[in-house]
């Protein structure tokens, strides 16, 4: 996939901030199936759920489902959803193509900043054997109580690493994540393996290994 030449090169980056779900691990089908399992009134296909809610805060997903399918979201939906998602995770969640090789090769410090709870991200890292590549804590929107597209999570990650925003590179698969990275003043690359495009004009890659040309 063609990439616009608007990013820094080589060791000019001090930190690479990865989104998790849909960027380092394929977990969105797991999340979408869990939603459908606990909400029979959600009539969208699994692929439609994934496409509609990619990267969104869970509370906003529930709100949208209830708006489109009144009565579909039960009062105890959150607990049921989290439990079902955990049950499905070992069968559904896999590392994105090239993730392990990329993380094994990169010399630039890396971290994860996700809208998901810390325990979910750690579980996915364990399932995919990617945890060994991350020495810093997982940064979660639940920690700063601000969800993408709010830039607060990315700014928090940069602050924890004592890194200027201009020296950070964000890797995201969702429009809300791209928006958050841009609002934080960071360079952003859209990971778009299925060539679905974005609402934002940022460089894109079809393979994670393309990052080795930029940040190794």
TIKELUM-43311 format. One line per 2 residues: number of its first residue (from 1); their letters; for each residue x, y, z of C-alpha. Coordinates in pm, whole numbers, padded with zeros to 5 digits. Each point is the difference from the previous one (the first is absolute). Layout:
! residues N
NUM = A = X,Y,Z; ...
This chain:
! residues 216
1 = XX = 00000,00000,00000; 00132,00342,-00087
3 = XX = 00109,00216,00288; 00016,00378,00008
5 = XX = 00347,00127,00089; -00097,00217,00296
7 = XX = 00161,-00181,00292; 00342,00032,00157
9 = XX = 00256,-00264,-00080; 00233,-00225,00195
11 = XX = 00092,00084,00357; -00182,00336,00004
13 = XX = -00280,-00169,00196; 00049,-00049,00373
15 = XX = -00318,-00201,00056; -00240,-00205,-00210
17 = XX = -00348,-00023,00150; -00206,-00293,-00122
19 = XX = -00372,-00041,00023; -00083,-00359,00094
21 = XX = -00325,-00139,-00140; 00010,-00016,-00378
23 = XX = 00359,00128,-00008; 00217,-00251,00185
25 = XX = -00264,-00269,00052; -00304,-00111,-00193
27 = XX = -00256,00019,00278; -00288,00187,-00157
29 = XX = -00183,-00313,-00116; 00017,-00124,00358
31 = XX = -00151,00322,00132; -00268,00011,-00270
33 = XX = -00100,-00362,00054; -00023,00057,00375
35 = XX = -00231,00295,-00061; -00226,-00209,-00221
37 = XX = 00001,-00291,00248; -00121,00212,00291
39 = XX = -00237,00215,-00208; -00217,-00220,-00224
41 = XX = -00186,00313,-00106; 00313,00131,-00173
43 = XX = -00081,-00105,-00356; 00318,00120,-00173
45 = XX = 00243,-00262,-00126; 00326,-00040,00187
47 = XX = 00187,00178,-00280; -00249,00287,00007
49 = XX = 00045,00035,00377; 00377,00010,-00040
51 = XX = -00010,00259,-00277; -00250,00226,00177
53 = XX = 00164,00002,00342; 00372,-00031,-00074
55 = XX = 00197,00180,00271; -00305,00147,00175
57 = XX = -00050,00021,00374; -00216,-00287,00124
59 = XX = -00250,00229,00172; -00060,00180,-00330
61 = XX = -00042,-00332,-00178; -00272,-00101,00245
63 = XX = -00169,00338,-00045; -00002,-00034,-00377
65 = XX = -00131,-00357,00009; -00283,00102,00233
67 = XX = -00084,00293,-00227; -00019,-00221,-00308
69 = XX = -00154,-00305,00170; -00205,00123,00299
71 = XX = 00003,-00251,00283; 00294,-00198,-00140
73 = XX = 00240,00099,00280; -00089,-00173,00331
75 = XX = 00075,00163,00334; 00279,-00249,00078
77 = XX = 00145,00014,-00351; 00346,00124,00100
79 = XX = 00073,-00287,00238; -00136,-00257,-00246
81 = XX = 00198,00151,-00285; 00330,00003,00191
83 = XX = -00049,-00362,00105; -00090,-00118,-00350
85 = XX = 00287,00191,-00156; 00241,-00169,00241
87 = XX = -00150,-00343,-00081; 00047,00054,-00373
89 = XX = 00344,00162,00016; 00222,-00308,-00022
91 = XX = -00184,-00121,-00312; -00032,00334,-00179
93 = XX = 00298,00219,00085; 00316,-00025,-00209
95 = XX = 00298,00225,-00063; -00022,00218,-00308
97 = XX = 00222,-00111,-00286; 00355,00119,00055
99 = XX = -00056,00124,00356; 00246,-00237,00169
101 = XX = 00271,00053,-00263; -00044,00376,00013
103 = XX = 00018,00021,00378; 00302,-00232,00007
105 = XX = 00186,00226,-00243; -00090,00355,00104
107 = XX = 00265,00188,00195; -00224,00298,00080
109 = XX = -00179,-00023,00339; -00361,-00114,-00031
111 = XX = -00314,00005,00213; -00372,-00072,-00027
113 = XX = -00279,00255,00046; -00346,-00154,-00030
115 = XX = -00361,00092,00064; -00041,-00347,00154
117 = XX = 00047,-00089,00368; 00354,-00095,00102
119 = XX = -00097,-00358,00085; -00145,-00058,-00347
121 = XX = 00314,00130,-00169; 00226,-00209,00221
123 = XX = -00209,-00309,-00072; 00034,00057,-00374
125 = XX = 00375,00051,00032; 00027,-00327,00190
127 = XX = -00214,-00196,-00247; 00206,00124,-00295
129 = XX = 00338,-00025,00176; 00069,00369,-00063
131 = XX = 00034,00103,00366; 00377,-00058,00000
133 = XX = 00046,00291,-00239; -00140,00262,00240
135 = XX = 00190,00109,00309; -00213,00307,00073
137 = XX = -00347,-00012,00155; -00310,-00029,-00216
139 = XX = -00168,00340,-00024; -00377,-00017,00009
141 = XX = -00273,00256,-00053; -00149,-00130,00325
143 = XX = 00314,00124,00177; -00037,00360,-00117
145 = XX = -00382,-00016,-00036; 00020,00138,-00353
147 = XX = -00066,-00207,-00310; 00118,00053,-00356
149 = XX = -00061,00224,-00193; 00098,00201,00308
151 = XX = 00382,00040,-00020; 00049,-00031,00378
153 = XX = 00106,-00366,-00011; 00277,00062,-00253
155 = XX = 00115,00308,00188; 00011,-00208,00318
157 = XX = 00215,-00266,-00168; 00244,00263,-00128
159 = XX = 00018,00163,00342; 00068,-00333,00171
161 = XX = 00289,-00056,-00242; 00119,00359,00042
163 = XX = -00022,00042,-00377; -00105,00305,-00202
165 = XX = -00309,-00056,-00212; 00198,00097,-00312
167 = XX = 00221,-00305,00058; -00290,-00246,00027
169 = XX = -00140,-00216,-00277; -00350,-00145,00040
171 = XX = -00113,-00317,-00181; -00379,-00029,-00024
173 = XX = -00261,-00192,-00196; -00308,00208,00088
175 = XX = -00117,00351,-00085; -00052,00085,00367
177 = XX = 00357,-00103,00078; 00140,00195,-00293
179 = XX = -00197,00304,00112; 00140,-00034,00352
181 = XX = 00359,-00026,-00121; -00034,00304,-00224
183 = XX = -00163,00199,00281; 00296,-00091,00222
185 = XX = 00236,00153,-00254; 00166,-00330,-00088
187 = XX = 00084,-00161,-00330; -00256,-00269,-00083
189 = XX = 00006,-00297,-00235; -00319,-00180,-00093
191 = XX = 00036,-00379,00007; -00244,-00100,-00273
193 = XX = 00061,-00359,-00114; -00340,-00026,-00170
195 = XX = 00034,00335,-00183; -00318,00139,00150
197 = XX = 00130,00356,00007; -00040,00269,00265
199 = XX = -00177,00330,00054; 00337,00156,00079
201 = XX = 00287,00084,-00233; 00287,-00191,00160
203 = XX = 00255,-00248,-00136; -00122,-00358,-00017
205 = XX = 00159,-00344,-00005; -00138,-00336,-00100
207 = XX = 00253,-00202,00200; 00148,00065,00343
209 = XX = 00340,-00092,-00136; -00004,00317,-00209
211 = XX = 00073,00180,00326; 00352,-00139,-00008
213 = XX = 00072,00241,-00286; -00113,00292,00214
215 = XX = 00092,-00057,00362; 00270,-00267,00024
